[in-house]
Amino acid sequence: MIWAGRILTGLFALFILGASVAPKLLQLPIAEETMAQLGWPAGYAFMIGIIELALLVLYLIPRTSILGAVLFMGLFGGAMATQIRAESPLFSHILFSIYLGLFMWGGLWLRDARLRELFPIRRK
């Protein structure tokens, strides 16, 4: 169970780094173009990339992983609100933050016994 959680956590971290943080921190044109399409003013992508990187570090450190996950959910909520405002497709864009959140919490739940005690799966 712990190894499955570590694998899910690693996959989540690699996805966030490669698909979200790196393009923003490297100031790739696609990051700014995407942000502009969603209605964000120029220059916000870099700061959001820094925030995402900080939250990822918090999530990956065992002592702060739950705090990182909670803060990530706040970021995902903002991303979802942005997609709703931009009238993006429901299942592929708006709910994508929910998919990421479930993946992130699933990895944390599998690797953290404290979280499993807090949210147990009940069997009859």
C-alpha positions in Angstrom: 0.0 0.0 0.0 2.8 2.4 0.9 4.6 1.7 -2.4 1.4 2.3 -4.4 1.1 5.6 -2.6 4.6 6.6 -3.3 4.1 5.7 -7.0 0.9 7.8 -7.2 2.7 10.6 -5.4 5.6 10.4 -7.8 3.4 10.4 -10.8 1.4 13.4 -9.5 4.7 15.3 -8.8 6.1 14.5 -12.2 2.9 15.7 -13.9 2.7 18.9 -11.9 6.4 19.6 -12.5 6.3 18.8 -16.2 2.9 20.0 -17.3 2.4 23.0 -15.1 5.4 24.3 -13.1 8.2 24.0 -15.7 6.4 25.9 -18.6 5.6 28.7 -16.2 9.0 29.0 -14.5 10.8 28.7 -17.9 8.4 31.4 -19.1 7.5 29.4 -22.2 5.2 31.2 -24.6 2.6 28.4 -24.3 2.2 29.2 -20.6 1.5 32.9 -21.1 -0.7 32.2 -24.1 -2.8 29.7 -22.1 -3.1 32.1 -19.2 -4.2 34.9 -21.6 -6.8 32.6 -23.2 -8.2 32.1 -19.7 -8.4 35.8 -19.0 -5.3 36.3 -16.9 -3.2 39.4 -17.4 0.4 39.0 -18.7 3.0 38.1 -16.1 0.9 36.0 -13.7 2.2 32.6 -15.0 5.6 32.9 -13.4 4.2 33.7 -10.0 1.7 30.9 -10.2 4.5 28.5 -11.1 6.4 29.6 -8.0 3.4 29.0 -5.9 2.8 25.6 -7.5 6.4 24.6 -6.9 6.3 25.7 -3.2 3.1 23.7 -2.7 4.6 20.6 -4.4 7.6 20.8 -2.0 5.2 21.0 1.0 3.3 18.0 -0.4 6.4 15.9 -0.9 7.8 16.5 2.6 6.2 13.9 4.9 5.8 16.3 7.9 4.0 18.9 5.7 2.3 16.7 3.2 -1.3 17.2 4.5 -0.8 21.0 4.6 0.6 20.9 1.0 -2.4 18.8 -0.1 -4.9 21.2 1.5 -3.2 24.2 -0.1 -3.1 22.5 -3.5 -6.8 22.0 -3.3 -7.2 25.7 -2.9 -5.1 26.2 -6.0 -7.2 23.6 -7.8 -10.4 25.4 -6.8 -9.1 28.6 -8.3 -8.1 26.7 -11.5 -11.6 25.2 -11.6 -13.2 28.7 -11.1 -11.1 30.1 -13.9 -12.2 27.2 -16.2 -15.9 27.8 -15.3 -15.5 31.5 -16.0 -13.9 30.8 -19.4 -16.8 28.5 -20.2 -14.5 25.5 -20.8 -15.8 22.0 -21.4 -17.0 20.3 -18.2 -15.3 16.8 -18.2 -12.0 17.7 -19.8 -11.2 21.1 -18.3 -13.5 22.1 -15.4 -13.4 18.8 -13.6 -9.7 18.2 -14.3 -8.8 19.8 -11.0 -11.0 17.3 -9.2 -9.2 14.5 -11.0 -5.8 15.8 -10.0 -7.0 16.3 -6.4 -8.3 12.7 -6.2 -5.0 11.4 -7.6 -3.0 13.6 -5.1 -5.1 12.6 -2.1 -5.2 9.0 -3.1 -1.4 8.9 -3.2 -1.2 10.6 0.2 -3.9 8.3 1.7 -2.0 5.2 0.6 1.3 6.3 2.0 0.2 8.0 5.2 -1.3 5.9 8.0 -2.5 9.0 9.9 -4.7 9.9 7.0 -6.0 6.4 6.7 -7.0 6.5 10.4 -8.8 9.8 9.8 -10.6 8.5 6.7 -10.9 4.8 6.9 -12.5 2.6 4.3 -15.1 0.6 6.2 -15.8 -3.0 5.5 -18.7 -5.1 6.7 
